[in-house]
Amino acid sequence: MTENEGLEPEAAVVDRTERSWLSRLGPGLVTGAADDDPSGIGTYSQAGAKFGFSLLWTLLLTYPLMVAIQMTSARIGRVTGKGLASNIRAFGSTWIVVSLVLLLATANTINIAADLAAMGAALHLLVPGPTQLYVILIGAFSATLQIWLPYDSYARFLKWLTLVLFAYIAVAFVVPVDWRQVAVSIVRPKAALTNDYLSMVVAVLGTTISPYLFFWQASQEVEELRSKPGERPLRWVSSFRAYRHLDRITADTWIGMAVSNGVGFFIMLTAAATLHVHGIEIQTSADAAKALAPIAGHLAALVFAAAIVGTGLLALPVLAGSAAYGAAGAFRWRSSLSLHLTLAREFYSVILVAIVGGVAITFFPLDPVKALYWSAIINGLAAVPVMVVVMLMASSQRVMGKFVITGMLRAGGWLATALMAVAAVGMFL
């Protein structure tokens, strides 16, 4: 008897792709990396510069909770073969999904504008020139990649682009850091119950756990499903093969969110060890790069600035794409980055409008702090109802069949939802 005889068909297939741990990473890794966009970098840098090491605990808290809600979203996509918006429309009502998608698209467009402004300023530090022209060129480049590059090539491009994030970890080991103080601050943080401190906690939570990440990872699981001939939603395949995919989603999400929270941790740590020690407060990620030069050296500042551009190129398609997937699900449009422009005009139009809208906003007198504030407010408002509906769907046999979430995953998802509800209330208080 050969090694494949006696096994069920799915187990008998030799899938070399599944044997490579690196190739198993995809939607979760890209989603986690995209969370560290230029506006997020600005928030983490502000937190470190203003409060030192005393907010590092927030990124340890959000890690398991972020894993829970992202893994739940990914499972919904892979089990049903549909994105979140399509599932919400079928599970609830049209007006609910349309309202949530409008909030999502608005927040994402403002976020795109903030990211483009930061990328333009960072590129200006690397290559002196007109910042506004850089913004236009970056926006056009990102839109072109999403519309014209085939999905397989595009997904591979995004996966390798995540490597730029490790520049922030490298910078943290270039600057002088009191690691003993870091450990003490994590175990016994000096929490000050002031408006400024609590507002920054809310900002970190809103930056780390955002609705566009839920929509993107679920939709990317659907894209992965469609890109492989013969694959079907997990509801319709054998338990053996289904649980193999769920294991992949689990590993992918844990690693992807580790990248997200780990990089955010080191950005905050770097700002605390340099800017806070010297009493320097900043407003944007580009300000952080400039302020690093006289403290950590010109090379560290250049690496920091270059990584802002790289992370922005990773985040822009996720922001624009998640809005497009949401709109397509709400209005029943064809949606896939694998489809030609002529077959999914409405889907690609949303991507284009989101990026062009973001570029346009940068031509107005843009206060980067206010832009991030309003983006966080809208994201915070949208996150809670989206998370509630996601958890209800993931717990419903009508949606998930035998793959309803249970145990620690379910508890973690509801805990993350409760935390974001408190954060949303905190935004107004």
ZALOKOL-774675 format. One line per 2 residues: for each residue y, z, x of C-alpha. Coordinates in nm, 2 decimals, padded with zeros to 4 digits, always signed. Layout:
// ZALOKOL-774675
Y Z X  ...
This chain:
// ZALOKOL-774675
+00.00 +00.00 +00.00  +00.34 -00.09 +00.14
+00.63 +00.15 +00.15  +00.79 -00.01 -00.16
+00.48 -00.02 -00.38  +00.45 +00.23 -00.66
+00.83 +00.29 -00.67  +01.04 +00.20 -00.97
+01.23 -00.12 -00.93  +01.57 +00.04 -00.84
+01.41 +00.25 -00.57  +01.22 -00.05 -00.43
+01.53 -00.24 -00.34  +01.64 -00.20 +00.02
+02.02 -00.16 -00.01  +02.16 -00.15 +00.34
+02.51 -00.10 +00.21  +02.40 +00.23 +00.04
+02.25 +00.35 +00.37  +02.58 +00.32 +00.56
+02.78 +00.64 +00.49  +03.10 +00.47 +00.58
+03.04 +00.18 +00.34  +02.97 +00.44 +00.07
+03.33 +00.55 +00.09  +03.58 +00.35 -00.12
+03.76 +00.44 -00.44  +03.77 +00.81 -00.36
+03.89 +00.76 +00.00  +04.16 +00.51 -00.09
+04.28 +00.73 -00.38  +04.30 +01.04 -00.17
+04.48 +00.86 +00.11  +04.73 +00.70 -00.14
+04.82 +01.05 -00.25  +05.00 +01.10 +00.08
+05.26 +00.84 +00.00  +05.61 +00.85 +00.16
+05.75 +01.06 -00.13  +05.46 +01.30 -00.09
+05.53 +01.31 +00.28  +05.89 +01.40 +00.20
+05.78 +01.68 -00.03  +05.54 +01.83 +00.23
+05.80 +01.80 +00.50  +06.06 +01.97 +00.29
+05.82 +02.25 +00.21  +05.74 +02.31 +00.58
+06.10 +02.28 +00.69  +06.23 +02.52 +00.44
+05.95 +02.78 +00.40  +05.76 +02.75 +00.73
+05.38 +02.82 +00.70  +05.42 +03.02 +00.38
+05.32 +02.73 +00.15  +05.01 +02.61 +00.34
+04.79 +02.79 +00.10  +04.89 +02.55 -00.19
+04.70 +02.27 -00.03  +04.38 +02.48 +00.01
+04.41 +02.58 -00.35  +04.45 +02.22 -00.48
+04.16 +02.07 -00.28  +03.87 +02.18 -00.50
+04.07 +02.14 -00.82  +04.18 +01.79 -00.72
+03.82 +01.70 -00.64  +03.71 +01.82 -00.98
+03.95 +01.61 -01.19  +03.92 +01.30 -00.96
+03.54 +01.31 -00.97  +03.55 +01.35 -01.34
+03.78 +01.04 -01.38  +03.55 +00.84 -01.14
+03.24 +00.93 -01.34  +03.40 +00.82 -01.66
+03.47 +00.48 -01.51  +03.13 +00.43 -01.36
+02.93 +00.57 -01.65  +03.12 +00.37 -01.92
+03.22 +00.06 -01.73  +03.57 +00.10 -01.86
+03.89 +00.24 -01.72  +04.06 +00.56 -01.85
+04.31 +00.39 -02.08  +04.03 +00.19 -02.26
+03.83 +00.50 -02.30  +04.13 +00.70 -02.43
+04.21 +00.43 -02.69  +03.85 +00.44 -02.81
+03.82 +00.82 -02.80  +04.16 +00.90 -02.95
+04.42 +00.67 -03.10  +04.64 +00.38 -02.99
+04.97 +00.56 -03.01  +04.84 +00.84 -02.77
+04.73 +00.60 -02.50  +05.05 +00.38 -02.54
+05.27 +00.69 -02.50  +05.08 +00.81 -02.19
+05.08 +00.47 -02.03  +05.46 +00.44 -02.09
+05.51 +00.77 -01.92  +05.28 +00.67 -01.64
+05.45 +00.33 -01.58  +05.80 +00.50 -01.58
+05.70 +00.77 -01.33  +05.52 +00.51 -01.11
+05.82 +00.28 -01.10  +06.05 +00.56 -01.00
+05.79 +00.67 -00.74  +05.77 +00.31 -00.61
+06.15 +00.31 -00.56  +06.14 +00.64 -00.37
+05.86 +00.51 -00.15  +06.03 +00.18 -00.08
+06.35 +00.36 +00.01  +06.16 +00.59 +00.25
+05.97 +00.29 +00.40  +06.29 +00.09 +00.45
+06.46 +00.39 +00.62  +06.15 +00.45 +00.84
+06.13 +00.08 +00.94  +06.50 +00.09 +01.03
+06.41 +00.37 +01.27  +06.15 +00.15 +01.44
+06.33 -00.18 +01.42  +06.71 -00.15 +01.36
+06.82 -00.38 +01.09  +06.93 -00.40 +00.72
+06.73 -00.13 +00.53  +06.77 -00.31 +00.20
+06.62 -00.63 +00.34  +06.32 -00.43 +00.46
+06.28 -00.29 +00.11  +06.27 -00.64 -00.04
+06.03 -00.77 +00.22  +05.79 -00.48 +00.18
+05.79 -00.51 -00.19  +05.72 -00.88 -00.17
+05.44 -00.83 +00.08  +05.27 -00.57 -00.13
+05.29 -00.77 -00.45  +05.16 -01.08 -00.28
+04.86 -00.90 -00.14  +04.77 -00.76 -00.49
+04.81 -01.09 -00.67  +04.66 -01.34 -00.42
+04.41 -01.15 -00.21  +04.05 -01.14 -00.34
+03.94 -00.79 -00.45  +03.67 -00.74 -00.18
+03.91 -00.83 +00.10  +04.18 -00.62 -00.06
+03.96 -00.31 -00.10  +03.85 -00.34 +00.26
+04.22 -00.37 +00.38  +04.31 -00.05 +00.19
+04.01 +00.13 +00.32  +04.10 +00.06 +00.69
+04.47 +00.13 +00.62  +04.37 +00.49 +00.55
+04.33 +00.54 +00.93  +04.71 +00.55 +00.97
+04.71 +00.89 +00.81  +04.54 +01.04 +01.11
+04.87 +00.99 +01.30  +05.01 +01.29 +01.12
+04.72 +01.50 +01.24  +04.77 +01.38 +01.59
+05.14 +01.47 +01.58  +05.05 +01.83 +01.48
+04.86 +01.87 +01.81  +05.15 +01.73 +02.01
+05.41 +01.98 +01.89  +05.38 +02.35 +01.99
+05.20 +02.55 +01.70  +05.14 +02.92 +01.68
+04.79 +02.89 +01.54  +04.75 +03.26 +01.50
+05.06 +03.27 +01.27  +04.92 +02.98 +01.08
+04.59 +03.17 +01.01  +04.78 +03.48 +00.91
+05.01 +03.28 +00.68  +04.71 +03.13 +00.50
+04.53 +03.46 +00.45  +04.85 +03.66 +00.37
+05.12 +03.42 +00.27  +05.47 +03.55 +00.25
+05.53 +03.44 -00.11  +05.88 +03.49 -00.24
+05.92 +03.48 -00.61  +06.25 +03.30 -00.60
+06.35 +02.99 -00.79  +06.35 +02.78 -00.47
+06.00 +02.90 -00.36  +05.84 +02.85 -00.71
+06.01 +02.51 -00.75  +05.86 +02.40 -00.42
+05.51 +02.52 -00.53  +05.55 +02.32 -00.85
+05.67 +02.01 -00.65  +05.36 +02.04 -00.42
+05.13 +02.06 -00.71  +05.29 +01.77 -00.89
+05.28 +01.56 -00.57  +04.91 +01.64 -00.51
+04.76 +01.61 -00.86  +04.91 +01.31 -01.03
+04.80 +01.10 -01.33  +04.82 +00.76 -01.15
+04.54 +00.88 -00.92  +04.31 +00.95 -01.22
+04.37 +00.60 -01.36  +04.33 +00.43 -01.02
+04.00 +00.59 -00.91  +03.84 +00.53 -01.25
+03.95 +00.17 -01.25  +03.83 +00.12 -00.89
+03.48 +00.24 -00.99  +03.49 -00.03 -01.26
+03.60 -00.29 -01.01  +03.32 -00.19 -00.77
+03.08 -00.22 -01.07  +03.20 -00.57 -01.15
+03.20 -00.69 -00.79  +02.83 -00.64 -00.75
+02.60 -00.89 -00.94  +02.35 -00.72 -01.16
+02.52 -00.38 -01.17  +02.57 -00.22 -01.51
+02.74 +00.10 -01.64  +02.54 +00.40 -01.56
+02.47 +00.47 -01.92  +02.24 +00.17 -01.92
+02.05 +00.21 -01.60  +01.76 +00.44 -01.50
+01.82 +00.80 -01.41  +01.72 +00.75 -01.05
+01.97 +00.48 -00.98  +02.24 +00.65 -01.19
+02.22 +00.98 -01.00  +02.22 +00.79 -00.67
+02.56 +00.64 -00.77  +02.68 +00.99 -00.89
+02.59 +01.13 -00.55  +02.79 +00.85 -00.39
+03.09 +00.93 -00.61  +03.06 +01.30 -00.52
+03.06 +01.24 -00.14  +03.34 +00.98 -00.17
+03.56 +01.21 -00.37  +03.51 +01.52 -00.16
+03.59 +01.32 +00.16  +03.88 +01.13 +00.00
+04.05 +01.45 -00.13  +03.99 +01.62 +00.21
+04.19 +01.34 +00.36  +04.46 +01.38 +00.10
+04.50 +01.76 +00.13  +04.42 +01.78 +00.50
+04.69 +01.53 +00.59  +04.94 +01.70 +00.36
+04.84 +02.03 +00.53  +04.92 +01.89 +00.88
+05.25 +01.73 +00.77  +05.36 +02.07 +00.63
+05.24 +02.24 +00.94  +05.42 +02.00 +01.17
+05.75 +02.04 +00.98  +05.71 +02.42 +00.98
+05.64 +02.44 +01.36  +05.93 +02.22 +01.45
+06.20 +02.19 +01.18  +06.17 +02.53 +01.03
+06.17 +02.71 +01.37  +06.50 +02.53 +01.45
+06.65 +02.59 +01.11  +06.66 +02.22 +01.01
+06.62 +02.13 +00.65  +06.55 +01.77 +00.54
+06.55 +01.57 +00.22  +06.33 +01.27 +00.29
+06.03 +01.17 +00.50  +06.26 +00.95 +00.71
+06.48 +01.25 +00.77  +06.17 +01.44 +00.90
+06.10 +01.15 +01.14  +06.45 +01.15 +01.28
+06.47 +01.53 +01.31  +06.14 +01.54 +01.51
+06.28 +01.33 +01.79  +06.49 +01.59 +01.97
+06.23 +01.86 +01.91  +05.88 +01.70 +01.95
+05.99 +01.39 +02.15  +06.08 +01.03 +02.07
+05.71 +00.91 +02.06  +05.62 +01.17 +01.80
+05.91 +01.06 +01.59  +05.81 +00.70 +01.62
+05.45 +00.77 +01.53  +05.57 +00.97 +01.23
+05.80 +00.69 +01.11  +05.53 +00.42 +01.16
+05.28 +00.62 +00.96  +05.54 +00.64 +00.67
+05.54 +00.26 +00.65  +05.16 +00.24 +00.67
+05.10 +00.51 +00.40  +05.36 +00.33 +00.18
+05.17 +00.00 +00.21  +04.86 +00.20 +00.09
+05.04 +00.38 -00.19  +05.24 +00.09 -00.35
+04.93 -00.10 -00.47  +04.79 +00.22 -00.61
+05.11 +00.31 -00.80  +05.16 -00.04 -00.94
+04.79 -00.11 -00.99  +04.73 +00.22 -01.19
+05.02 +00.13 -01.42  +04.87 -00.22 -01.47
+04.52 -00.08 -01.54  +04.67 +00.16 -01.79
+04.87 -00.10 -01.97  +04.57 -00.34 -01.98
+04.35 -00.07 -02.13  +04.61 +00.03 -02.39
+04.68 -00.33 -02.50  +04.33 -00.47 -02.45
+04.43 -00.72 -02.18  +04.19 -00.86 -01.92
+04.22 -00.65 -01.61  +04.07 -00.69 -01.26
+04.20 -00.76 -00.91  +03.91 -01.00 -00.88
+04.05 -01.23 -01.15  +04.27 -01.52 -01.08
+04.64 -01.49 -01.18  +04.59 -01.74 -01.46
+04.31 -01.53 -01.62  +04.50 -01.20 -01.62
+04.87 -01.29 -01.65  +04.96 -00.97 -01.84
+04.78 -00.74 -01.59  +04.95 -00.90 -01.29
+05.28 -00.91 -01.47  +05.28 -00.53 -01.49
+05.21 -00.50 -01.12  +05.50 -00.74 -01.05
+05.74 -00.57 -01.29  +05.66 -00.22 -01.14
+05.73 -00.34 -00.78  +06.04 -00.55 -00.87
+06.17 -00.26 -01.08  +06.12 -00.02 -00.78
+06.30 -00.26 -00.55  +06.59 -00.29 -00.81
+06.63 +00.08 -00.84  +06.69 +00.11 -00.46
+07.00 -00.11 -00.50  +07.16 +00.16 -00.72
+07.32 +00.47 -00.55  +06.98 +00.64 -00.52
+06.97 +01.02 -00.45  +06.61 +01.05 -00.30
+06.58 +01.41 -00.40  +06.67 +01.34 -00.77
+06.44 +01.04 -00.77  +06.15 +01.25 -00.66
+06.25 +01.53 -00.90  +06.24 +01.30 -01.20
+05.92 +01.13 -01.09  +05.76 +01.48 -01.06
+05.89 +01.58 -01.40  +05.75 +01.27 -01.58
+05.42 +01.30 -01.38  +05.40 +01.67 -01.47
+05.46 +01.59 -01.84  +05.20 +01.31 -01.84
+04.94 +01.49 -01.62  +04.85 +01.77 -01.87
+04.77 +01.56 -02.18  +04.59 +01.30 -01.97
+04.38 +01.57 -01.80  +04.30 +01.74 -02.14
+04.18 +01.40 -02.28  +03.99 +01.32 -01.96
+03.80 +01.66 -01.98  +03.73 +01.61 -02.35
+03.59 +01.26 -02.29  +03.38 +01.37 -01.99
+03.23 +01.65 -02.21  +03.15 +01.41 -02.50
+02.80 +01.27 -02.54  +02.96 +00.99 -02.74
+03.14 +00.87 -02.43  +02.92 +00.99 -02.15
+02.57 +00.99 -02.31  +02.34 +01.21 -02.10
+02.59 +01.22 -01.81  +02.83 +01.47 -01.97
+02.98 +01.70 -01.70  +02.86 +02.05 -01.68
+02.87 +02.36 -01.46  +03.12 +02.39 -01.18
+03.25 +02.04 -01.22  +03.35 +02.11 -01.58
+03.49 +02.46 -01.49  +03.69 +02.31 -01.20
+03.83 +02.03 -01.42  +03.96 +02.27 -01.69
+04.10 +02.51 -01.42  +04.29 +02.22 -01.27
+04.42 +02.13 -01.61  +04.53 +02.49 -01.68
+04.70 +02.50 -01.34  +04.90 +02.18 -01.41
+05.00 +02.31 -01.75  +05.15 +02.62 -01.58
+05.32 +02.39 -01.33  +05.46 +02.18 -01.61
+05.61 +02.48 -01.78  +05.74 +02.60 -01.44
+05.93 +02.27 -01.40  +06.15 +02.37 -01.70
+06.18 +02.74 -01.60
